[in-house]
Amino acid sequence: MTANRPTAIDLFAGAGGLSLGFEQAGFDVLAAVEYDPIHAATHAFNFPATEVVCADASDVTAAGLLDAAAVGWRRHERTGDWDRQIDVLVGGPPCQGFSTGGKRQADDARNKLVFAFARLVGELQPRYFVMENVQGLASFLADERGERLLDVLVRTLQAYGYEVARPAILNACAFGVPQDRRRLFLVGARTGECLPELPTPKTRGRVRRPGAPMPTGANLDGLPPCPSVWEAIGDLPDLDRFPGLIASDAVELDLATESAMDTDASAYARLLRGLDTPPDDFGYPRSWDPGLLTSSCRTTHTDAVRSRFASTAQGSAEQVSRFVRLHPEGVAPTLRAGTHYERGSFNAPRPIHPTLDRVISVREAARLHSFPDWFRLHWTKWHGFRQVGNSVPPQVGRSVAHTIIQAMDVAIEAPDKPIELGDPDLLLLENREAAKRLGADVDRMPRNSLRVRTESLPAAA
């Protein structure tokens, strides 16, 4: 491991999109907190040096978090005694209660978790914090008096001794991600620290289809265009060639297929396949097999559904399912997670592949989200898509994290020693199994313990 990297803790960490972005910017993510055992187990697989705490963030104490971070410090092979000072606390509290795509319920218990984040900022006193949420948080009212919840949150953080930058809405396609995804970022610095400026866009957006309007916040003349849908997934093979992917999410590719992927990979896909490394990526390389196609469990559609998909024009919505067929030259719409078990386990609409008559795979969704190919999700489509849809695109997280590095005025060296990924069995576990594996309080975990693994597969459209 590399010494002198700044430290981070990730709250509401999910599978680890924000963790990865901060690692790529040069942080050592010492600990991560995630309530959902399946998300937590996936995080533990992809970040074996991070101590994952499977618990409700409302119940976590600062002392407990620092104890967990001390384990992560040792796993990162950091030398010397740790002063138990965290450089940045990051997190994306659950956003469904604020989302304009949902019912925006004032009594949704998840709304209070933004203040659990604020409480831990106050108790831990990190040098910086970064919170991510849906843009609907900016207009959500805290009470019947009409005060915005965001204003209450900012005042709370200021009372804990932080200067808070003006909240900003960032669109993923302005940061090299082929997806129209707008999210609010709130950044603060402890009194006496340099307040970061949120990142400036790196790419201009693309329309979702010819004639459509440019995504909000991405009409940026003079910048190179963000990658297209086809640049993100065009090198991936047709999954219908692999019968084994009906019951599994992984398949060994023959040398010809693997070579074709490398040949057909765009500049964007080459980064995600690890063929090239961007100059601003200081993440730890992972030991992985590029000849193993993962997160690619097939969805079985009826002939009637395939026929409807076939007659749907690229960039248009299929009339029955309302699934959007991706346009190869455009960007994807926001990839959504669907609802949790506690609110009905509803699948979010999944885009249709631009040239094949099926919905996209989890790996294809991960590509559209800027996850590298070594990063694996839970083996089922249901949980895998939830993990992508709930996460911050790593490239967006990395851009935000770089502003913290700049404010800290530290020089980061890229590590060269690969680290091994975790136990693949972590990707196969259901809730109760995962909770036990992570040492969590099983009785406080989501109530999904009776669902067997095959029942986690979503029904065909």
C-alpha positions in Angstrom: 0.0 0.0 0.0 1.0 3.6 -0.4 1.7 5.8 2.7 0.5 9.3 3.3 -2.8 9.0 1.4 -5.6 11.0 3.1 -8.2 8.9 4.9 -12.0 8.6 4.4 -15.0 6.9 5.8 -18.1 6.2 3.6 -21.5 6.3 5.2 -24.5 4.7 3.4 -21.9 3.2 1.2 -24.0 0.8 -0.9 -21.8 -1.4 -3.2 -19.2 1.4 -3.3 -19.5 3.9 -6.1 -18.5 6.8 -4.0 -15.8 4.7 -2.2 -14.3 3.9 -5.5 -14.3 7.5 -6.7 -12.6 8.7 -3.6 -10.0 5.8 -3.8 -9.3 6.7 -7.4 -8.7 10.3 -6.3 -6.1 9.2 -3.8 -8.0 8.4 -0.5 -7.7 5.3 1.6 -11.3 4.4 2.5 -10.7 2.9 5.9 -14.3 2.1 6.8 -17.7 1.9 5.2 -21.2 1.7 6.8 -24.1 0.1 5.0 -27.4 -1.2 6.4 -28.3 -3.5 3.5 -26.3 -6.8 4.1 -26.2 -7.6 0.4 -24.8 -4.2 -0.5 -22.4 -4.5 2.4 -21.1 -7.9 1.3 -20.6 -6.6 -2.2 -18.6 -3.7 -0.8 -16.5 -6.0 1.2 -15.7 -8.1 -1.9 -14.6 -5.1 -4.0 -12.7 -3.3 -1.1 -11.1 -6.0 0.9 -8.9 -3.5 2.8 -11.9 -1.5 4.0 -13.6 -2.5 7.2 -17.3 -2.8 6.4 -19.8 -2.1 9.2 -23.2 -3.6 8.4 -25.5 -1.5 10.5 -28.0 1.3 10.5 -26.0 4.6 10.4 -28.5 6.0 13.0 -27.1 3.5 15.5 -23.4 4.0 14.7 -21.2 5.9 17.2 -18.2 8.0 16.4 -16.1 5.8 18.6 -17.3 2.6 16.9 -16.5 4.1 13.5 -13.0 5.0 14.5 -12.4 1.5 15.9 -13.6 0.1 12.5 -11.4 2.7 10.7 -8.4 1.5 12.8 -8.9 -2.0 11.4 -8.9 -0.5 7.9 -5.8 1.5 8.7 -3.9 -1.8 9.4 -5.4 -3.5 6.4 -4.1 -0.7 4.2 -0.7 -1.5 5.7 -0.2 2.0 6.9 2.9 2.6 8.9 3.1 4.3 12.2 0.4 5.1 14.8 -2.8 6.5 13.5 -4.0 9.8 15.1 -7.7 8.7 14.6 -8.3 11.8 12.5 -10.5 11.3 9.4 -9.8 13.6 6.5 -13.2 13.3 4.8 -16.5 11.8 5.7 -18.6 11.0 2.6 -22.0 9.5 2.0 -25.2 9.4 0.1 -28.1 9.0 2.6 -31.1 7.1 1.1 -32.9 9.5 -1.3 -36.2 7.9 -2.1 -38.2 10.2 0.3 -36.9 13.3 -1.5 -36.9 12.0 -5.1 -39.2 13.8 -7.5 -39.4 10.4 -9.2 -41.2 9.0 -6.2 -44.0 10.1 -3.8 -41.8 12.6 -1.8 -43.4 11.4 1.5 -42.7 13.7 4.4 -43.1 10.8 6.9 -40.6 8.6 5.1 -38.2 7.5 7.9 -35.3 7.6 5.5 -35.6 11.4 5.3 -34.0 11.6 8.8 -30.9 9.9 7.7 -29.4 13.1 6.3 -29.3 14.2 10.0 -27.6 11.0 11.0 -24.9 12.0 8.5 -24.7 15.5 10.0 -24.6 14.0 13.5 -21.6 11.9 12.6 -19.9 14.9 11.0 -20.3 16.7 14.3 -19.0 13.8 16.4 -16.1 12.8 14.1 -15.0 16.3 13.2 -13.4 15.3 9.9 -11.5 17.9 8.0 -14.1 17.8 5.2 -17.4 16.2 4.3 -19.2 15.4 1.1 -22.9 14.4 0.9 -24.6 13.3 -2.3 -28.4 13.2 -2.8 -31.1 13.6 -5.4 -31.7 17.1 -6.6 -35.2 16.9 -5.0 -33.6 17.5 -1.6 -33.1 21.1 -2.6 -36.9 21.8 -2.7 -38.1 19.4 0.0 -39.9 21.1 2.8 -38.9 20.2 6.4 -42.2 21.2 8.0 -45.5 22.8 7.5 -43.9 26.3 8.0 -42.4 25.9 4.5 -38.7 25.8 5.5 -36.5 23.8 3.3 -35.0 20.7 4.8 -31.7 21.5 3.0 -31.5 24.9 4.8 -32.0 23.1 8.2 -29.3 20.6 7.3 -26.8 23.4 6.4 -27.5 25.3 9.6 -26.9 22.1 11.6 -23.6 21.5 9.9 -22.5 25.1 10.4 -23.3 24.7 14.1 -20.9 21.8 14.2 -18.1 24.1 13.1 -18.2 23.8 9.3 -18.2 26.2 6.4 -20.6 24.8 3.8 -20.2 25.5 0.1 -23.3 26.4 -1.9 -25.0 23.1 -2.9 -24.5 22.2 -6.6 -26.3 19.9 -9.0 -23.9 17.9 -11.1 -24.9 15.9 -14.2 -22.9 12.7 -14.7 -22.6 13.3 -18.4 -20.6 16.5 -17.7 -18.0 14.3 -16.1 -17.4 11.6 -18.7 -20.2 9.3 -17.8 -22.7 8.3 -20.6 -25.8 8.9 -18.5 -28.1 11.8 -17.9 -28.0 11.7 -14.1 -28.3 14.8 -12.0 -27.5 14.7 -8.3 -27.0 17.3 -5.6 -23.6 17.5 -3.8 -23.1 19.3 -0.5 -19.4 19.9 0.5 -18.1 21.4 3.7 -14.8 22.2 5.4 -14.0 22.4 9.1 -13.3 25.9 10.3 -9.7 26.7 9.4 -9.6 24.4 6.4 -9.6 25.6 2.8 -13.2 25.3 1.4 -13.1 23.2 -1.8 -14.8 24.4 -5.0 -16.9 21.8 -6.7 -15.5 20.4 -9.9 -16.0 22.1 -13.3 -17.4 19.9 -16.1 -15.0 17.9 -18.2 -17.3 16.9 -21.1 -20.5 18.1 -22.7 -23.5 15.9 -22.8 -25.2 14.1 -25.6 -28.9 14.0 -26.4 -30.7 10.7 -25.7 -31.8 10.5 -29.3 -31.6 12.8 -32.3 -33.9 15.8 -31.9 -34.1 15.5 -28.1 -33.0 18.3 -25.8 -29.6 18.4 -24.4 -29.5 17.1 -20.8 -29.8 19.9 -18.2 -26.4 21.1 -17.0 -24.5 19.5 -19.9 -24.9 22.0 -22.8 -21.2 22.9 -22.5 -19.7 24.2 -25.8 -16.0 23.8 -26.2 -15.7 20.6 -24.2 -15.3 17.1 -25.8 -18.5 15.1 -25.8 -19.1 12.5 -23.1 -18.9 8.8 -24.2 -21.9 7.5 -26.1 -24.0 4.4 -25.1 -22.2 2.4 -27.8 -18.8 3.6 -26.7 -19.7 2.2 -23.3 -21.1 -1.2 -24.2 -20.4 -1.9 -27.9 -17.5 -4.2 -27.3 -19.4 -6.5 -24.9 -20.5 -9.8 -26.5 -24.0 -10.9 -27.2 -25.1 -12.7 -24.1 -27.4 -15.0 -26.0 -24.2 -16.8 -27.2 -23.7 -18.2 -23.6 -26.4 -20.6 -22.3 -24.6 -20.7 -18.9 -25.6 -17.1 -18.2 -29.2 -18.1 -17.7 -28.3 -19.6 -14.3 -25.0 -17.7 -13.6 -23.7 -14.2 -13.9 -20.2 -15.2 -15.1 -18.7 -17.0 -18.1 -15.2 -17.7 -19.3 -14.6 -16.1 -22.7 -12.6 -17.8 -25.4 -9.5 -16.0 -26.5 -11.1 -14.9 -29.8 -14.0 -13.2 -27.9 -11.7 -11.6 -25.4 -9.4 -10.3 -28.2 -12.4 -8.9 -30.1 -13.5 -7.0 -27.0 -10.0 -5.4 -26.7 -10.0 -4.6 -30.3 -13.5 -3.1 -30.4 -13.1 -1.2 -27.1 -13.5 2.6 -27.3 -11.2 4.9 -25.3 -13.8 4.9 -22.6 -14.2 1.1 -22.6 -10.4 0.6 -22.5 -10.3 2.5 -19.2 -13.0 0.3 -17.7 -11.3 -2.8 -19.0 -8.0 -1.7 -17.5 -6.2 -1.5 -20.8 -5.4 2.2 -20.2 -5.2 4.2 -17.0 -6.2 7.9 -16.8 -3.7 10.2 -15.3 -6.0 11.3 -12.5 -6.7 7.7 -11.3 -4.7 6.9 -8.2 -6.8 3.8 -7.2 -5.3 0.5 -6.2 -5.1 -1.9 -9.1 -7.0 -5.1 -8.6 -6.0 -8.6 -9.5 -8.7 -9.9 -11.8 -9.3 -12.0 -14.9 -10.3 -10.0 -17.9 -11.3 -13.2 -19.7 -14.1 -13.7 -17.2 -17.3 -11.8 -18.1 -19.1 -11.0 -14.9 -22.4 -9.4 -13.8 -24.0 -10.7 -17.0 -26.9 -13.0 -16.0 -29.3 -13.1 -18.9 -32.9 -12.0 -18.8 -35.3 -14.4 -20.6 -38.0 -12.7 -22.6 -40.9 -14.2 -24.4 -41.1 -14.1 -28.2 -43.9 -11.5 -27.9 -41.8 -9.3 -25.7 -38.8 -9.6 -28.1 -41.1 -8.7 -31.0 -42.2 -5.6 -29.2 -38.7 -4.6 -28.4 -37.7 -5.2 -32.0 -40.3 -2.8 -33.3 -39.2 -0.1 -30.8 -37.1 2.6 -32.4 -33.8 3.5 -30.8 -34.3 6.4 -28.3 -38.0 5.6 -27.9 -40.1 4.0 -25.2 -41.7 0.6 -25.8 -45.4 1.1 -25.7 -46.3 -1.7 -23.1 -43.4 -1.8 -20.7 -42.4 1.9 -21.3 -38.8 0.7 -21.3 -36.6 3.0 -23.3 -34.6 1.6 -26.1 -31.1 3.2 -25.9 -29.8 5.1 -28.8 -26.2 4.1 -29.6 -25.1 7.6 -30.2 -26.9 9.1 -27.2 -26.6 8.8 -23.4 -28.7 6.6 -21.1 -31.4 8.0 -19.0 -30.9 7.9 -15.2 -30.4 4.3 -14.1 -32.7 3.7 -11.2 -32.7 1.2 -8.4 -36.3 0.3 -7.9 -37.8 0.0 -4.4 -36.5 -1.8 -1.4 -38.1 -5.0 0.0 -39.7 -2.9 2.7 -41.6 -0.9 0.0 -42.7 -3.6 -2.3 -39.6 -4.8 -4.2 -40.6 -3.2 -7.4 -38.1 -3.3 -10.3 -37.1 0.0 -11.9 -37.6 0.2 -15.7 -34.5 -1.2 -17.4 -33.4 0.2 -20.7 -33.5 -2.0 -23.8 -30.2 -2.7 -25.6 -29.7 -0.5 -28.6 -29.3 -3.3 -31.1 -30.4 -6.5 -29.3 -34.0 -7.3 -28.4 -33.5 -7.6 -24.6 -33.0 -5.4 -21.6 -29.4 -4.5 -20.8 -27.4 -6.6 -18.4 -26.0 -5.6 -15.0 -22.5 -5.3 -16.5 -23.9 -3.1 -19.3 -25.5 -0.9 -16.7 -22.3 -0.8 -14.8 -20.4 0.4 -17.9 -23.0 3.1 -18.3 -22.3 4.1 -14.7 -18.5 4.1 -15.1 -17.7 1.0 -13.0 -14.6 -0.8 -14.1 -15.0 -4.4 -15.3 -13.1 -5.7 -12.3 -15.9 -4.4 -10.1 -18.5 -7.0 -9.4 -22.1 -6.8 -8.3 -24.4 -9.3 -6.6 -24.9 -12.2 -9.0 -28.7 -11.7 -9.3 -30.1 -9.1 -11.7 -32.5 -7.8 -9.0 -29.8 -6.9 -6.5 -27.1 -6.1 -9.2 -29.3 -3.4 -10.8 -30.3 -2.0 -7.3 -26.6 -1.7 -6.5 -25.8 0.2 -9.7 -28.9 2.4 -9.5 -28.2 3.3 -5.9 -24.6 4.3 -6.4 -22.7 7.4 -7.3 -21.0 6.9 -10.7 -17.3 6.5 -9.7 -16.1 9.1 -12.2 -18.4 11.7 -10.7 -17.2 10.8 -7.2 -13.6 11.0 -8.4 -14.0 14.5 -9.8 -15.6 15.7 -6.5 -12.9 13.9 -4.5 -10.1 15.6 -6.5 -11.4 19.0 -5.3 -10.8 17.8 -1.7 -7.3 16.7 -2.6 -6.7 20.1 -4.2 -8.0 21.9 -1.1 -5.8 19.8 1.1 -2.8 20.6 -1.1 -1.4 17.0 -1.0 0.5 15.1 -3.7 -0.7 11.6 -4.4 1.3 8.8 -5.9 -0.3 6.0 -7.9 0.1 2.6 -6.2 1.6 -0.1 -8.3 1.0 -3.2 -6.2 -2.3 -4.9 -7.1 -4.6 -6.0 -4.3 -6.7 -9.2 -4.3 -10.4 -9.0 -4.5 -12.5 -10.6 -1.7 -14.2 -14.0 -1.4 -16.5 -14.5 -4.4 -19.0 -16.2 -2.1 -19.8 -12.7 -0.8 -21.6 -12.0 -4.1 -23.9 -15.1 -3.7 -25.3 -14.4 -0.3 -28.8 -13.5 0.6 -29.7 -11.0 3.5 -29.5 -13.3 6.5 -26.4 -15.1 5.2 -24.7 -11.8 4.5 -25.6 -10.3 7.8 -24.2 -13.3 9.7 -21.0 -13.2 7.5 -20.4 -9.6 8.3 -21.1 -10.0 12.0 -24.3 -7.8 11.9 -27.3 -7.9 14.2 -29.5 -10.2 12.1 -32.7 -9.1 13.9 -32.2 -5.5 12.7 -31.5 -6.4 9.1 -34.1 -6.0 6.2 -36.7 -8.7 6.3 -35.8 -10.8 3.3 -34.3 -13.8 5.0 -36.8 -16.3 3.6 -36.3 -15.4 -0.1 -34.2 -18.1 -1.7 -31.6 -17.1 -4.2 -33.4 -18.1 -7.4 -36.4 -16.1 -6.4 -34.3 -13.0 -6.4 -34.2 -13.1 -10.2 -36.6 -10.6 -11.6 -39.4 -11.9 -13.8 -39.2 -11.4 -17.5 -40.7 -8.2 -18.9 
